[in-house]
């Protein structure tokens, strides 16, 4: 098996959903809503993918200004390909595209906290989230 990494390769929503399902991340994403999934892949501005032939086995999907902040929205690796440093490489390739002052920000699934800590991420207690559908009163 030789994994090939690609930067900003066009990605179908079907391939994206498939790798999310094979990674376990699908339980936290609206994979049944292809319009939303299409919007997620078409409107991201930094996406790094890992391929085994024609099979998408990993993805790091981010939104960034490349200078100050990068929000990593999804890091998913097919369960059959985990423990092979694919996630680490996807993150390294992501950070390689960012300016030296750009910080990488993510919201982690609780089960992944130790993984991110081992990579050097620092936990931040200052994150706030406005839930979907909730409006800010005027």
Helices and strands as residue ranges (DSSP letters): E 4-7, H 13-23, G 25-28, H 34-42, E 46-52, E 55-64, E 69-77, G 79-81, H 86-96, E 103-106, G 110-112, H 113-118
